[in-house]
Amino acid sequence: MLGVLHTWSRTLIFHPHIHYLVPAGVLSLDQCLGHPSPKKFLLRVEPLGDRFRNLFRALLLKHDPQALAALPPKIWRQRWVTHSQPAGSGQKALQYLSRYIFKTATGDRPVSLGSGGALLWPYRESSTGRQKFLPLQPLELIRRFLQHVLPKGYTRVRAFGWFHPAAKIKLNRVRALLRQKPLLSQAEQEAWLGSGPSLDPEAPALELENDSMPLCPRCRIPMRWRAAWRAGETPPSLAPRGPPSKPP
């Protein structure tokens, strides 16, 4: 899954929460896709909120018990808010989350000058959808903005599972199961493909020299048999050949 930290509201109030983009399936132990969820359901949000609350309390107890003691006990007896909804292919969800990565809290929106030296912060009201202006003194606007500057070394985006940068092999395995092109670096493309045929699924299929040679369902290139040999033996010729004939 992909997690994006979002700390501000439309009026720049400190409101930390995390958006997760989660694939609706898993890579099973036999390296196949399994357990696909229904299109409009992933998890029940009530037990998900309870689980998150309990894990949060356990980690707080381990790493900062003083902060845990300063919180009112009712926090741990009430339901924590979680929300889950289908995101289709995820493209629109990624576009939505990208705003929180590159624009931070203010972005490039214009701020006009109001009466009494106040700055008019533009925002859209959730209930009506209308644009409004919030008057803020300059120091108050700076204070609200600085609440959302992350500490040094803290990242706003975290990737888990096959989305993690260190799990490129698993990611390409999933892409292959979904009949998508692998993600290759420039060096890998030159080493694997060279000047050979493209892996583009829209590329025209090659003409077979032998009708008995099956086509690869992904790249549409004829699949050929190659010989195998044991260590210490003289390797046979690796020239492409057709499938072995059946014994009489």
C-alpha positions as CSV (number, residue, x, y, z in Angstrom):
1,M,0.0,0.0,0.0
2,L,0.9,3.7,-0.4
3,G,0.5,6.1,2.6
4,V,0.4,9.9,2.4
5,L,0.4,12.0,5.5
6,H,-1.9,15.0,5.4
7,T,-1.8,17.4,8.4
8,W,-3.9,20.5,7.5
9,S,-7.6,21.4,7.0
10,R,-8.9,23.9,4.5
11,T,-8.3,26.7,7.1
12,L,-4.8,25.5,7.9
13,I,-5.8,24.0,11.3
14,F,-3.6,21.2,12.5
15,H,-5.6,18.1,11.5
16,P,-3.2,15.1,11.0
17,H,-4.5,12.0,9.2
18,I,-3.2,9.5,6.7
19,H,-4.5,8.5,3.3
20,Y,-3.7,4.9,2.2
21,L,-4.1,3.6,-1.3
22,V,-4.4,-0.2,-1.0
23,P,-4.6,-2.8,-3.8
24,A,-7.6,-5.0,-3.6
25,G,-5.7,-8.3,-3.5
26,V,-2.4,-9.9,-2.3
27,L,0.6,-11.7,-3.6
28,S,0.2,-15.2,-2.2
29,L,3.0,-17.5,-1.0
30,D,3.1,-19.3,-4.4
31,Q,3.7,-15.9,-6.0
32,C,0.3,-15.7,-7.6
33,L,-2.4,-13.1,-7.0
34,G,-5.0,-14.3,-4.5
35,H,-7.8,-13.2,-2.3
36,P,-9.3,-10.5,-4.5
37,S,-11.8,-8.3,-2.6
38,P,-15.2,-7.3,-4.0
39,K,-15.1,-4.2,-6.1
40,K,-16.8,-2.0,-3.5
41,F,-15.5,-3.5,-0.3
42,L,-12.1,-4.0,1.4
43,L,-12.5,-4.0,5.2
44,R,-15.1,-3.0,7.7
45,V,-14.2,0.4,9.0
46,E,-15.3,-0.1,12.7
47,P,-12.9,-3.0,13.6
48,L,-10.2,-1.2,11.4
49,G,-10.5,1.9,13.6
50,D,-10.4,-0.2,16.8
51,R,-7.3,-2.0,15.6
52,F,-5.6,1.2,14.7
53,R,-6.4,2.8,18.1
54,N,-5.1,-0.2,20.0
55,L,-1.9,-0.4,18.0
56,F,-1.4,3.4,18.5
57,R,-1.8,3.1,22.2
58,A,0.6,0.2,22.5
59,L,3.3,2.0,20.5
60,L,2.8,5.2,22.5
61,L,3.2,3.2,25.7
62,K,6.4,1.7,24.4
63,H,8.0,4.9,23.0
64,D,6.5,7.8,25.0
65,P,4.7,6.7,28.2
66,Q,4.7,10.2,29.6
67,A,2.7,11.5,26.6
68,L,0.3,8.5,27.1
69,A,-0.2,9.4,30.7
70,A,-1.0,13.0,29.8
71,L,-4.0,12.0,27.6
72,P,-7.5,11.6,29.0
73,P,-8.6,8.0,29.4
74,K,-11.8,8.5,27.4
75,I,-9.7,8.7,24.2
76,W,-9.1,4.9,24.4
77,R,-12.7,4.0,25.1
78,Q,-14.3,5.8,22.1
79,R,-14.3,4.8,18.4
80,W,-11.5,6.2,16.2
81,V,-12.6,7.4,12.8
82,T,-11.4,5.4,9.8
83,H,-12.9,5.5,6.3
84,S,-12.6,3.2,3.3
85,Q,-14.0,3.5,-0.2
86,P,-13.3,2.0,-3.6
87,A,-10.8,4.0,-5.8
88,G,-11.1,2.2,-9.1
89,S,-7.8,1.9,-10.9
90,G,-6.3,4.4,-8.4
91,Q,-5.3,7.0,-11.0
92,K,-7.7,9.7,-9.7
93,A,-6.7,8.9,-6.1
94,L,-3.1,9.4,-6.9
95,Q,-3.8,12.7,-8.5
96,Y,-5.7,13.8,-5.4
97,L,-2.9,12.7,-3.1
98,S,-0.2,14.3,-5.2
99,R,-1.6,17.7,-4.1
100,Y,-0.6,17.0,-0.5
101,I,3.0,16.0,-1.6
102,F,4.1,19.0,-3.6
103,K,1.9,21.9,-2.5
104,T,2.3,21.5,1.3
105,A,-0.3,23.5,3.2
106,T,-0.5,26.8,1.2
107,G,0.5,25.9,-2.4
108,D,0.5,28.9,-4.7
109,R,-2.9,30.3,-3.9
110,P,-3.1,34.2,-3.7
111,V,-3.7,35.8,-0.4
112,S,-5.2,39.3,-0.4
113,L,-5.0,42.1,2.2
114,G,-8.0,42.8,4.4
115,S,-9.0,45.4,6.9
116,G,-6.8,46.1,9.9
117,G,-3.7,44.5,8.3
118,A,-5.3,41.0,8.2
119,L,-4.6,38.6,5.4
120,L,-7.6,37.0,3.7
121,W,-7.1,33.2,3.4
122,P,-9.3,31.7,0.6
123,Y,-10.9,28.4,1.3
124,R,-13.9,26.4,0.1
125,E,-16.6,25.6,2.7
126,S,-17.3,21.8,2.9
127,S,-21.0,22.1,3.6
128,T,-21.9,24.6,0.9
129,G,-19.0,24.3,-1.6
130,R,-18.8,28.1,-1.7
131,Q,-15.5,30.0,-1.5
132,K,-15.0,32.0,1.6
133,F,-12.2,34.2,3.0
134,L,-10.8,33.7,6.5
135,P,-9.1,36.9,8.0
136,L,-5.8,36.0,9.7
137,Q,-3.1,38.3,11.1
138,P,0.2,37.7,9.4
139,L,1.8,36.0,12.5
140,E,-1.2,33.7,12.8
141,L,-1.0,32.7,9.2
142,I,2.7,32.0,9.6
143,R,2.0,30.0,12.8
144,R,-0.6,27.9,11.1
145,F,1.7,27.2,8.1
146,L,4.7,26.2,10.3
147,Q,2.5,23.5,12.0
148,H,2.7,21.5,8.8
149,V,6.5,21.7,8.2
150,L,7.7,18.1,8.9
151,P,10.6,17.4,11.2
152,K,14.0,16.7,9.7
153,G,14.2,13.2,8.4
154,Y,10.4,12.6,8.5
155,T,8.8,11.6,5.1
156,R,5.3,12.5,4.0
157,V,5.0,9.5,1.7
158,R,5.7,5.9,2.7
159,A,5.4,2.7,0.6
160,F,4.7,-0.8,1.8
161,G,4.8,-4.3,0.3
162,W,5.5,-4.5,-3.4
163,F,5.2,-0.7,-3.7
164,H,8.4,-0.3,-1.6
165,P,11.5,0.6,-3.6
166,A,13.3,-2.5,-2.3
167,A,10.6,-4.8,-3.7
168,K,11.0,-4.2,-7.4
169,I,11.1,-7.9,-8.2
170,K,7.8,-8.5,-6.5
171,L,6.3,-5.4,-8.2
172,N,7.3,-6.7,-11.6
173,R,5.9,-10.1,-10.7
174,V,2.6,-8.5,-9.9
175,R,2.7,-6.5,-13.1
176,A,3.4,-9.7,-15.1
177,L,0.4,-11.4,-13.5
178,L,-1.7,-8.4,-14.5
179,R,-0.3,-8.5,-18.0
180,Q,1.5,-5.1,-17.7
181,K,5.0,-4.2,-18.9
182,P,7.8,-4.5,-16.3
183,L,9.3,-1.4,-14.8
184,L,12.9,-1.4,-16.0
185,S,15.8,1.0,-15.7
186,Q,17.5,2.2,-18.8
187,A,20.4,-0.2,-18.2
188,E,18.0,-3.1,-17.8
189,Q,16.1,-2.2,-20.9
190,E,19.3,-2.2,-22.9
191,A,20.5,-5.4,-21.3
192,W,17.2,-7.3,-21.7
193,L,15.8,-5.9,-24.9
194,G,18.8,-4.6,-26.8
195,S,17.7,-3.9,-30.4
196,G,15.1,-6.7,-30.3
197,P,11.3,-6.5,-30.5
198,S,9.4,-4.2,-28.3
199,L,7.4,-5.3,-25.2
200,D,4.6,-3.0,-26.1
201,P,1.4,-5.1,-26.0
202,E,0.0,-3.1,-28.9
203,A,2.9,-4.0,-31.2
204,P,2.0,-6.4,-34.0
205,A,2.7,-10.1,-33.5
206,L,5.6,-11.6,-35.3
207,E,5.1,-14.1,-38.1
208,L,5.9,-17.7,-37.0
209,E,8.5,-19.7,-39.0
210,N,6.9,-22.8,-37.5
211,D,3.3,-23.1,-36.6
212,S,4.2,-25.4,-33.7
213,M,6.0,-22.6,-31.9
214,P,3.7,-21.0,-29.3
215,L,3.6,-17.3,-28.9
216,C,4.4,-15.7,-25.5
217,P,1.1,-14.3,-24.3
218,R,2.8,-11.1,-23.1
219,C,5.3,-10.0,-25.7
220,R,4.0,-12.0,-28.7
221,I,7.5,-13.5,-29.5
222,P,7.8,-17.2,-30.4
223,M,8.8,-19.3,-27.4
224,R,11.7,-21.7,-28.2
225,W,13.1,-24.7,-26.5
226,R,16.7,-24.6,-25.1
227,A,18.8,-27.4,-23.9
228,A,19.9,-27.9,-20.3
229,W,23.1,-29.6,-19.1
230,R,24.7,-30.6,-15.8
231,A,27.7,-28.9,-14.2
232,G,31.0,-30.2,-15.7
233,E,29.4,-31.3,-19.0
234,T,30.1,-29.7,-22.3
235,P,27.2,-27.3,-23.1
236,P,25.3,-28.2,-26.2
237,S,24.5,-25.7,-28.8
238,L,22.0,-23.1,-27.6
239,A,20.8,-22.3,-31.1
240,P,17.0,-21.9,-31.1
241,R,15.1,-24.9,-32.1
242,G,11.5,-26.2,-32.2
243,P,9.9,-28.4,-29.5
244,P,11.3,-31.9,-29.3
245,S,9.4,-34.5,-31.3
246,K,7.3,-37.1,-29.5
247,P,8.9,-40.6,-29.1
248,P,7.5,-43.2,-31.4
